[in-house]
Amino acid sequence: MDSFSEAEASFLEQHPDYWNTTAIEALRHEQYAQLDRQGHCYLDYTGAGLYAGTQIKEHMHMLLAQVFGNPHSSSPASAPATRLLERARGAVHEFFNASTHEYIVVLTRNATGALKLVGESYPFDAASRFLLTLDNHNSVNGIREFARARGAAVTYSPLTLPDMRIDGAGLSAQLGAPGETSHKLFAYPAQSNFSGVQHSLDWIEFAQARGWDVLLDAAAYVPANSLDLGLVKPDFVCVSFYKMFGYPTGAGCLIARKAVVSKLHRPWFSGGTITVASVKGDRHYLHSGPEAFEDGTPDYLSAPAIEIGLKHLAGIGYAMIHARVAALTGWMLEQLAALRHGNGRAVVRIYGPATTEARGGTLAFNIFDKDGQFIDHRIVEERANAMKISLRTGCFCNPGGGEVALGISEEELSACFSHTPSGMTLDDFRECIDDKSSGAVRISFGLVSNFEDAYHFLHFATRFVDKRAVEV
């Protein structure tokens, strides 16, 4: 393996765009100093972004400067809190170019909360269809339970190997299938949280032209990619802000088109969601705006941190963030693919695109020993922990992506689940699938990743060269 200086020089020659991102290096030194101070190699940006020191200081200064009360009032303490909520909504509208005439912004605890709102409120019935890709986060997969409970048909669209992209012909056929339906909902991720593949946003308009409402999971996409809702117009978009800029962790949103949100019917009402409710009269009237979906008292003290974080990202610019992530991802893909045991066997098997074309900074893979046997991802994580490398292992709450990547068949899964109806451990699952790998290793680059992080991980990966699984 080349020395750090040699590897860095080669990297900069191969990826000259990285030179244009040096402002992020200074930002990391000034605002994210804890990384280098603690010798930490953080490679889990798909799991969570990191926060800058200025974000925390600005938020704390705002909280210490004034008294904020429950916004469900017009008191001197409540009115400022209400303004904070509206400013947060306004910042989301501006950041995503989501016209206030066309979209509402519902503040939630995370992307999962936004997805649950759609699932529980969408008018599924026996004449409805719910279509989703095999590549989806479990919070999207979970909507199928709402759909099935009301008799709707649930269908998964396949992926193609080896890149794990949407099967275009298959999806086109499913979206264009004739039949009498009442409501049709199509859900897919802009970027896979498993493989990093970026699925085309052109599917949004294609599906809508065929009568589908479209739910776009943007949680893994927007940390390093611009989403302009003036150009692409999904009906529902979910976001977790902590994945974008680290803080606050309990904040996300649902961005919903007004033309479609009127279809949603809440299964209950609560404090904050109604204009009038009566016990004796047995009636209630929901708010007509986003408040109808915000149960109880919103997290009004976290709201300012949303606006602060969005301004932080906007100040850096997606062009710079994207260029840095793409350069590091490209280099890592090349290096891991080239890593070989002395007998010529590959050390790493990457799941998903082998280049940076239409892919993000998330890399999923497994490490194999010199005999071609996979090394348990839990062992890899344990070894990484010892070197202060933060990565993630498992299926990353994306079982469909994992099953496709790891070659786990429907027949194997059916047999496995039929034998263990009451519960299952990971070891039980491994035994059921004939000792195939039950998960993968995932690293992901983000806002303040640098070449030293990438080099440090590659050095870690070389520790497995010419080893047997029992020796690591």
N, C-alpha and C positions, 0 to 999 in steps of 0.2 A: 504494500500500500504506500502511495506517495506521501511525503511529508505534508504537513498542513500548508506550508507556503507554496510548495509545488502544486498541490491540488487546487489551492485557491487561484493561482495564476492561470491554470488550465481552465478552471470554471469561468473566470472572468473573460477569458478569450472566447470560450464557447457561448457564453451568455452575456453579451455586451450590454443588454438592456438593464442588467443589474446595476451598472454604474449610475443609472438615472434614479436609483432608489436610495442613495447614500443618506438622504435626509432622515430616513427611517432608522439608520444606524445611530445617528445623533439622538433621535427620539428615544430609542431603546436605552441609551446610556443615561439620559436625563430623567425619563419618566417611568422606565421599567427596570430600574437599577437592581432590584431584588433578584432578577434572573442571574446576572453575572456575579453579583455579590455572593449568592449562594451556590454558584457553580451548577446551576440548574439548566438542563436541556429539555425545554418544553416543546413537545411534539403532539399535542392533543387539542389543537385549535378547533377541530370539528366537535369535540366534546364541550369546550368552553373557551371563549376568548379571554384575554388578559386585560386588566384595566390600567390606565395611566394614572400617575400620581396627581396630575392636575384635575382629572375627573373627580377624584375623591375630595380634594381640597375645595373645589368650586361648589360641590354639592353640600359639603359640611358648612361652608361659609353661608350658603343660602339658608340652611336650616337653623343656624345659630343667630341669624340676623333678624328673624321674625317669628311670630307665633302663628302656627297653622292648626286649624281645627277640622273636625269632620265636615266635609264639603256639603252635606245634606242640610244646609242652613244658609242664612244670609248674614250671620253674625260677623263681627270684625275679624274673627279668627278663621271663619269658614270661607268667606269670600276670597281671600288670597289662595286658599287651598283649591277652590274651584278654578281659579285662574291658572294654577299650576297644571291641573288636568287638561284644560283646554289648550294650554301652550304645548304640552306633550303631544296631544293629538295633532296640533298644527305642525309641529316639527316632523311628525311621521308623514303627514300629507306632503310637506315640502320635500323631504328627503327622497321619497319614492315617486315624486311627481304625480301623486294621486289627487286629482281634482276633487275639491270639496263638493262640487256639483254632481260628481259621479260616484264617489266612494265615501264610506264612513270608516272610522277607525275605532275599534273596540279594544280597550285595554284589558289584557289578560295576564295571568301569571307566567305564561310561557307559550310556545307554539302548541304544545299538547292541549292546553286550555282552550286555545283558539279552535283547534280541530274538534274537540269535544263539543263545543258550541254548535258547530256545523252539523256534526253527526246526530246530536240529540234533537236538533231543530229542523233538519231537512225533511220535507214532506214525503218520506218513503212510504210506499204502499205496495200492494201485490202487483201493481202494474208498473212499478219503478225498476230502474236498473242502477246498480253501483258498479262502476268499472274502475279498476286500479291496476297498476303495473306490479309485477313481482318484486320490483325494486322500490320498496316503501318502508318508511319508519313504522314501528309498531303503533304509534299514535294515529297514523293513517289507517293501518290495517284494522285497528280497533273499531273504526266506523262501521265495519261490516256487521258488527253485532247489533248496532241500531238498525241497520238495513234489514238484516235477516229477521229480527224480532217483529218487523212490520210486513214481512212477506216479500220483500224486494229480492230481485235476482242479483247475486254477487258474482262477478267474473274477474279473473286476473288475466292480464295481457303478458305474454312471455318476453324474455330477454334473449338476445343472441350472444353466443360465445365466439371468440374469447373476450371481446371488449365489454360485454354486459350492457350493451345498448338496447333500447327498445326495438323490438321486432316491428319495423315499420309497416310491412304488409299485413301482419297479424293485427296490429292496433288499428290500422285503417279499416280493415274489414269489420272489426268489432264496433268501431265508432259509427260506421256506415250501415250496420245491420238493420234491415227493415223490421217493422213490428210496432204494434200498438203499445205505447208506453205513456205514463203520465208525467213522471219526472225522471231525468237521467243525470247522474252525477259522475264525473270522471276526475280521478285524483292521481297526481303523480308529483315526484320531486324535481325541482329545477336542477338539483345536484344530488347525487346519491351520497348518503352518509356512510355507505359501505365502501364503494369502489372509487368514488370521486368523479364518476362519469357525469357529464352535464347533458341532460336530455333536452332536446330542442324545444324552445318556447313557441315554435310554430304550431305545435300541437294544440295550443290554446285556441287560436282562431279556427283551426281545422275542426276541432270538436264542437265549438260553439255554432259553426255553420251547419252542423248536423243535429242541432237541438240539445246539446249537452251543456250543463253548467260545469265549470271547471274549477277545481280546487288545486291550487299550486302550493306545495310545501317548499317554501323558500329558505328554511332555517339554515341549511348547510351551504346555500348559494350566496346569500347576501354578505357574509363576512368579508369576501374578497371580490365580489362581482356586483356591478350596478344592475338594479332592477328598476326600469322606468315604466311606471304604470300609465304613462301617457302614450307609450308605444305598444306595449303588450297589455292586454286587459283581461286577466283571469277574473273570475267572479268572486273567488275567495283566495286570500293569500295569508299564510301564517308565518310568523317570525318570532324568534326568541332573541331578545336584545343582548343577553349575556353572551351569546355566541358571536355577536358582532363586536362588542366592545367591553365585555367582561363584567361590567357593573351597571345596574343592579342585577342580581341573579333572579329575583322573583318578578320579572316583567317581560311581557311579550305582547303581541297584538294580533288581532284579526282585521285585515283590511278587506272590506266587502263592498261590492257594487250595489248601489241603492236599487237598481233595477231588479236585482235578484234577491237581495236581502229580505224583500217583502214576502218571499216564499217561506221564510223560516218561521216556525211557530214554537216558542218556548214551551217545554213540557211542565213548567211551573212558573211561579213568580216569587219575588223576594224583595226585601228591602233594597231600595235604590233602583229597581227595574220598573216601577209603576208610577203613574201620575195620581191615580186614585185606586184604593182598594177598600172593600167593605166586607165586614163579617156578616152583619144582619142582612145586607142587601145581596150577599153572595155574588159579588161581581168584582172585577178588577180591570184596569186599563193600563196597558204597557206604554212606556215611553215610545215615541216614534223614532228616536235616534239611537246612538250607540249605548246609551244608558240602559236600554231594554235588555242588554246582554251582559251587563256588569253587575253581577250579584253581590249584594251587600255593599259595604263601604269600600271603595277602591283604594289601592295603595297610593294615596295622594302624596305621601312623603317620598316615595321612590320616583314619582313622575318627573321631577326636575332632572334626575339623573339620566332619563331617557333623552331629553333634549340636549343635555351636556354631551352625552356619548355620541349622538348623531352629529353634533357640530364637530366633535373631535375627529370622527371619520371623514367628514366632509372637508375639514381643514387639511387632511393628509391627501385625500383624493383617491378614488378607486383605481385610476390609471397606475399610480405608483404601487399601491398595494398589490394589484393584480400582476404587475410586471415582476415584482419580487417573488411572489408565491410561484408564478409560472417558471421562473428561472431555477429556483431551488427544487421544484418538483421535477423539472426536466432533467436536471443533473442527477437527482436521486434515482429516478427511473433508469437512467443509463448505467449508473454505477451498480445498482442492485442486480440488474439484468446481466451484467458482465461478471458478477461474482461467481467463481467456480471452485469446486473441490479439485484436488490434485488429479483425480480420475476423470475430470471433465464434466461431472454432474453439476447442475445448477444448484446453488445454495438457496436461492430465493425463487419462489413462484408467485408472481404478481397477478392479482385478480382485477381485471378491468383494463382500460386503455394503456398501451405501452408507451404512448407519447403524450404530449400536452395538448393535443388537438381535442377540443371540446371535452376537457376534463379539468377538475379543480385540484387543489393541493392535498387531497386525501388519497393515501396509498394503503391498500389492503393486500396482505401477502402472508405466506407461511414460509418458515425456514426449514430446510430439509438437510438431513445429515449426509455423510459421504456414501451411504448405502441406499439413499433415496427414500428414507423413512422420515416422515414429518416430525418435527420437534414440537412437543406440546406447547401451545401458545401461552399457557399459564407459566411454564418454565421460562419461556422467553421474557415474559413480563417480570418475573421474579429477578432474573439476571439484569434486566434493564433498570429495575428499581434500585439495585445495588450500585448502579453507576449514575444515579440521579437523572435518569431519562424518564420523562413522563410520556407514556404512550398508552394505547388501549388495546385490549384483546377481547375476543368473543365473537358475537355476530352483530354487535353494535345496535341492538334493537331493530335489526333489519333481517329477519329470518329468511325472507324470500331471496334477497341478494346472497346471503350466506349459503343457502341450499343450492342455488344455481352455481355459484363459484366452486363449492366444495364437492359438487357431483352427488349430492344426496337425493335419491329418487323419491317420488311420491309413494311407490310401493314400500320402500324401506320405512318411510315415516308412518304410513298407515299401519304397518305391522307393529312398529314400535309403540304407537299410541294405543293400539288395541290391547296390548299386553299390560300397559300401565295406565289404566284409566283414572286412578285416584291421585297420582302425583309422580314426579320424576325429578331426579337429581341430574346434574351434568354427567356424572359417572354412569348413571343408568342410561342416559342418552347415548354416550359414547359406545357402550356395549351393544345397544340396539342397532347402531349403524355400522356394525362390524369394524369398530375401531378406526373408522375414518376420522379425520380431523373434524371436531365439532365447532371450530371457530378459526379465527385468523388474528393476525397482528395488524394494527392500524396505526400509522403515523400520519400527522397532518400539519401542514405549514400554515402560518397565518401572519397577521399584521406585523409583528416584530421578530419573526424568524430571521435568522441570518445564516451565512455559510458555515460558521463554526458549529451551529446546531446540526446541520446536515452532515458535516465531516465527523462530528462526534458520534452520530448514529451509525454512519458507515463503518467507523472503526469498531464499534460495538458488534456490528454484523459479521465482521471478519473473524471474530472470536469463535464462530461456529464452523469455520472452514476446516475441512479434513478431520472433523470430529464425528463420532457416532452419538446417537441420541442418548445413550446411557452414560456418555462421558461429559455431557454439558451440565 
